[in-house]
Structures are given as structure tokens and as C-alpha cells.
Amino acid sequence: MDRLSWDAYNEGIDLKTQANIYLRRYGYYPKIICADQIYRTRANLTFCKQHGIRLSGPKLGRPKKNPYLAAEERKITLQDQRRRNAVEGKIGQGKRRFGLGLICTKLAETSESLIAINFLVMNLEKLLRLLFVWLYFIRSVLQRVLAFSDALRCLI
């Protein structure tokens, strides 16, 4: 939740800000930004080209005449769309399963608090799922170790 606004605005102007936040957080710019078509402005494309970032989506201008290059571009575009689908799916899950699409409070501060709590619960659920996977892995390893030690006892 880097930006939350109740006024209509073009979210495409946030690309530079988000890329710079990524730079501060990780020490380098991302290699790829998989974004909606609204982010593909000339200013954003120029910014990405200057910093070596590939912005997803088709290139501006006429399509390539070389069928091999056109096919390669389509393949890259499909890979980017697959990555974006995971993000869009998580947003949809937040709206359907966690109630982000049902927030109807009177005050803006209350709505913002509910949105933040929903994101917190979504992250906690992911951590809990990872914890269960990790515990299942540890249990299976311990079962194998115990089975192996029982087999060794039988041999002795």
C-alpha cells in the first residue's frame, strides 16, 4: 500500500515511483516490470529503457517483418502475461475471499484501516501456508529417519 487515493487518477504515473522504491529496497532496479497497458506511456518506456528495465507488452510501432522475431516477441509477451496473471489472481482473491470488494464504511480512515487489515490477513495466510508446508516436510523427514533407525536396529 504505497499509494491509496480516493480521487480518480492514472496509476501509470506511479511506475517511476515504484521502481525507485524497489531500488531503495533491494539496491537495484527490477529486470522486468509486468504491468497493465496503462503503464506503457512514452515517459515510462523511456524511463525503463534508461535503467535497463523491460516493460511488458508489445513494442511501439509497426510489427516486425521477420516472422522469427515476431514469434519471439509473442513468446515473451505470453510469459509476461502469465506472471501478471498471478498478481491479478491474488487481487481477485483479495476481493472475493477476503472481502476487499465489500468494504462499505463511512469514514475514509476506517476503510483504509480495513484495507490494511485485509492485506495483513492475506500475508499471514500465506505465511501460515508456508509454515504448514515446512512442518509437513520436517515430519516426513523425521519419519524417514525413524524408519531408517528401526531398520538399522533390526540388522544389529
ZIMOJO-V562156 format. One record per residue. N is the residue number from 0. RES is the residue in three letters. PSI is psi in degrees with one decimal (999 if undefined). Layout:
BEGIN
N/RES/PSI
N/RES/PSI
END
This chain:
BEGIN
0/MET/70.1
1/ASP/-28.0
2/ARG/125.6
3/LEU/118.0
4/SER/142.8
5/TRP/-5.9
6/ASP/148.7
7/ALA/133.3
8/TYR/161.1
9/ASN/111.7
10/GLU/-9.8
11/GLY/-22.1
12/ILE/-9.5
13/ASP/-6.0
14/LEU/-47.5
15/LYS/-42.9
16/THR/-45.1
17/GLN/-37.0
18/ALA/-38.8
19/ASN/-33.6
20/ILE/-41.4
21/TYR/-42.3
22/LEU/-45.5
23/ARG/-36.9
24/ARG/-43.3
25/TYR/-11.1
26/GLY/0.6
27/TYR/160.1
28/TYR/154.2
29/PRO/153.3
30/LYS/-36.0
31/ILE/139.0
32/ILE/114.1
33/CYS/106.3
34/ALA/167.9
35/ASP/169.2
36/GLN/-27.6
37/ILE/-21.8
38/TYR/-11.0
39/ARG/59.8
40/THR/164.3
41/ARG/-39.6
42/ALA/-43.6
43/ASN/-39.7
44/LEU/-41.0
45/THR/-45.2
46/PHE/-46.3
47/CYS/-39.7
48/LYS/-38.5
49/GLN/-33.4
50/HIS/9.5
51/GLY/31.0
52/ILE/134.4
53/ARG/118.9
54/LEU/126.4
55/SER/156.1
56/GLY/170.8
57/PRO/153.1
58/LYS/152.9
59/LEU/154.4
60/GLY/-168.8
61/ARG/150.8
62/PRO/156.9
63/LYS/143.2
64/LYS/-32.3
65/ASN/117.5
66/PRO/-30.7
67/TYR/-45.1
68/LEU/-38.9
69/ALA/-41.0
70/ALA/-38.7
71/GLU/-40.3
72/GLU/-40.6
73/ARG/-38.4
74/LYS/-43.9
75/ILE/-41.1
76/THR/-40.9
77/LEU/-39.5
78/GLN/-42.3
79/ASP/-39.6
80/GLN/-35.4
81/ARG/-40.8
82/ARG/-41.9
83/ARG/-32.8
84/ASN/-36.2
85/ALA/-42.1
86/VAL/-47.2
87/GLU/-35.9
88/GLY/-38.7
89/LYS/-37.3
90/ILE/-43.6
91/GLY/-39.4
92/GLN/-39.9
93/GLY/-37.5
94/LYS/-43.3
95/ARG/-52.0
96/ARG/-33.7
97/PHE/2.7
98/GLY/17.4
99/LEU/-26.0
100/GLY/0.6
101/LEU/14.0
102/ILE/120.1
103/CYS/52.2
104/THR/163.1
105/LYS/-39.1
106/LEU/144.6
107/ALA/-38.9
108/GLU/-38.3
109/THR/-42.6
110/SER/-42.0
111/GLU/-37.9
112/SER/-42.1
113/LEU/-38.9
114/ILE/-45.9
115/ALA/-41.0
116/ILE/-39.6
117/ASN/-42.6
118/PHE/-38.5
119/LEU/-45.5
120/VAL/-39.4
121/MET/-42.5
122/ASN/-39.3
123/LEU/-38.6
124/GLU/-39.8
125/LYS/-43.6
126/LEU/-39.6
127/LEU/-40.4
128/ARG/-42.3
129/LEU/-37.7
130/LEU/-43.8
131/PHE/-39.6
132/VAL/-43.6
133/TRP/-43.9
134/LEU/-38.5
135/TYR/-40.6
136/PHE/-45.9
137/ILE/-41.8
138/ARG/-43.1
139/SER/-36.7
140/VAL/-43.3
141/LEU/-38.7
142/GLN/-39.6
143/ARG/-40.1
144/VAL/-43.6
145/LEU/-40.2
146/ALA/-39.3
147/PHE/-41.9
148/SER/-36.4
149/ASP/-39.6
150/ALA/-37.5
151/LEU/-38.5
152/ARG/-38.1
153/CYS/-31.6
154/LEU/-26.6
155/ILE/999
END
